Amino acid sequence: MKKLIFTAAFVLIEFAFLTAQTLDEIIDYHFDAVNQDKFNQTKTIIIESDFNSPDGNGKILIFHKRPNKLRIEQTINQQTLITLFDGVNCFVISSVDTNNLIGKDLEEIKSAADLDGYFFCYREKARDLKYIGEFSEGGKKFYQINCTEISGDTTNIFIDSKSYLIAKTIQHKNGTIKETGMENYKKIEDISFPHKLTTAENGKTKTQIVKKIKLNEELPEELFTLKK
């Protein structure tokens, strides 16, 4: 009897060891789910979305261009706010004035302009990633990974245990907490993109529905720079 109990315990321990996943293994499965190899070859991305928020409904048009260029046009209540980032400098243009972002605000835009996200070449980018463990919510299981940037800002990343796609992030930046849910993934040219994003910050919730994604369109450099 003792031998049977010992054997059963040994099998359970061995099974747990074999099924436990490391940080890099989870990231590798995530890369497969996203099709990271093909994504890395993508030079530009254009994303058109509708959104609704407590401040009103509107549209967002986002232009990404490697390396690290970003343009965001957000229209709400017939007013358009344009954010330009050329890889170094960032300007926010409204109907009233133009502001040059610096400090933490600039760092946040730099992070948003990085198409490679949290995981790709994270060691070279001096990101500290730690696998926290499994997390269950709403009958689903997720793998939680925490990312700490050089600035000290942290993001909790939750990866769906079945699809290995990012289901949610919780960002801790500038003393605020921003939670973003990602769902309704669809493949665009064999690359997985979320088509519904729900963001909660400062007691306000914003829902963004992606209408169209275009890859590798020609985007001129002037699109990301401030006109003189």
N, C-alpha and C positions, 0 to 999 in steps of 0.2 A: 504493500500500500504506500509506504513512504517513498519507494522507488518510483511509483506511478505519479505521485504528487510532485516529486522532484523533476521528473521528466516533463510533466505538463508545465511546470513553472519555467523550466529551461526553454521549452518551445515558445511560450508566451514572450519571454524576454528576447529570444532570438527574432521572433516575428516583429516585435516592437522596434528592435534595432534596424531590421531590414526595411520597415515601412517608414521610419523616421526620415524626413527630408532635410537637407541642409539649405542654407540661404542660396547658394549658387545653383543648386538643383531646381529650386522653385523659380528662380530667375530664368534659368534655361527653358523650363516648361512655359513660362510666360512669353519668352521670346518666340517659341514655336507657335503659341496661340495667336500672337500678334502678327507673325511673319516678319520678324525684326530684320532679317537679311534683306528682304525686299524694301522694307521701310527705310533702311539706311541708304538705299539708292534713290529715294525720293528727294528731288531737289526743291520743289515748291508744293505747298498745300493751300488751297482756298476753301474756307468753310463758311457756308451761309446758314444762318439760324434765325428762328423766331424765339422770342422769350416773353415771359410774363413775370411781373414782380409787383410788390406793393406800390411801387412808384409809377406803374403803368406797363403797357405792352410795347414791344419794339422789335427791332431787328439788329443782328450782329453780323458783320462781315469781317472775317479774319484772313489775313494773308501771311503765310510763313515762307521764308526763303532761307536756305542754308547759305552761309553759316550764321545763325542767330540774328536774323532780321525779322521784324514783326510789324505789322500794321493792323490796327483794330478800328473799325468804324461802327460805333454803336449809336443807333437812332431810336429816340424815345420822345414821345409828345412833339414830333416834328422838329426836334433838335438833334443834331449829330455831333458826337464827341469823337475826335480822331486821335489815336495814339500812334506815334511813329517811333520806331527803334531801329537804328541803322547798325547795331552791333556794338556801339559805343555810347551814343547820346540818345536820350529819349525826350520827346516833346508831346504834350497833350494840348490839342487845339480845340477850342470851343468857339461859339459865335461871338464870344466876348473878348477872349484873350488867348495867349499861348504861354504855357508854362514848361520850364525845363526841369525834368525830374532828377532828383539827386538822392543820395543816401539809401535808406531802406526801400523807398519807392522804386528807385532805379534798379536795385538788386532784385526786386520782385519781378520787374519786367524782363530782366536778363534771364531769370529762371523760366518765365513763360515762353521766351523766345527760343529756348533750348529744345529743339525737336526731339532730341534723344531721350528726354525724360529722366526719371530718377535712377534707372538701373544701368543703362548702357555706359560702359567705361567709367563706372562709378568710382573706382579706385584712383584712376588718373585725374578725375575731377574733384578728388579729395572729399567725396561724400562718405560719411560713416553710416553704413547700413547694418542693422541688427535684426535677425529673425527672432521675434518675440514668442511665437507659437501659434497654436490654433485658436480660433475665435468663432463662436456660434451665435447666430442672430437670425430670427425669423425662420428657423428650421433649416438654415443653410450654414455651411462651414467655410471659414475663410482662414487664410494664412496672413498673419500680421507681421509686417516689416516696418521698422522705424528708420527714417532717414534724417540725419543731422547734417546741415550745411555748414560751410566754413563760418558763416555769419552767426551760427548758433540756432537758427530757425530749425524747427523740426516738423516732419510730416509723418503721420501714421498711415500706412498703406495697407489696404485689405484686398487680398487676391482671392477670388472665388476658387474653391478647392477642386471644382469639377472642370470649369472652363479655363482656369489659370489667367483670366483677364481681371484687370483692376475693377473692383466693384465700388470702392469708396476710398477717399482720402480725407484726412483731418489735418489741416495745416495750422501750425502755431507760429504766427508771425506778427511782429510789431505789437505784441500784447493782445492780439485778437485770435479767435479760433474760427476757422472757415472749414465747413464740412461739405464735400462734394460727392454726390452719388453718381455713378456712371452705369448706364444700362442700355438695353436695346442695341447691342453691338451688331453691326452689319459689315460685310466685307466690301471694300472698294478696291478693285484691282488686286484682290487676294490679300488685302491688309485689313485687319479688324479695327474699326472705329466705333466709339459709343455714339449713339444718335439721340440719347436723352441724358441731360445732366441737370441735377438738382443741387443747388448751392444754398446753404444756410449760413448766415453771418450776421452778427449784431441783431439777432431777433428777426431778421428778414429772410424770406425764402424766395429764390429765383429759379424758375424752370426754363431750361433751354432745349428746344427741339431742333435738331439738325435737319435741314431741308436738302442740302446739296454739298458734296465734297468733290473737288477737282484736284487732280495730281499732275505735277510736272507741266503746268502752264507757264508760259514765258512771263516773267514779272520784272519790269525795269527797275534799276537801282533807285530811280527818282521816286518810286512809290514809297520808299522807306525814309526819305530825307526831307527835311524842312525846306520849303521853297524860300529862296532869298529875294 
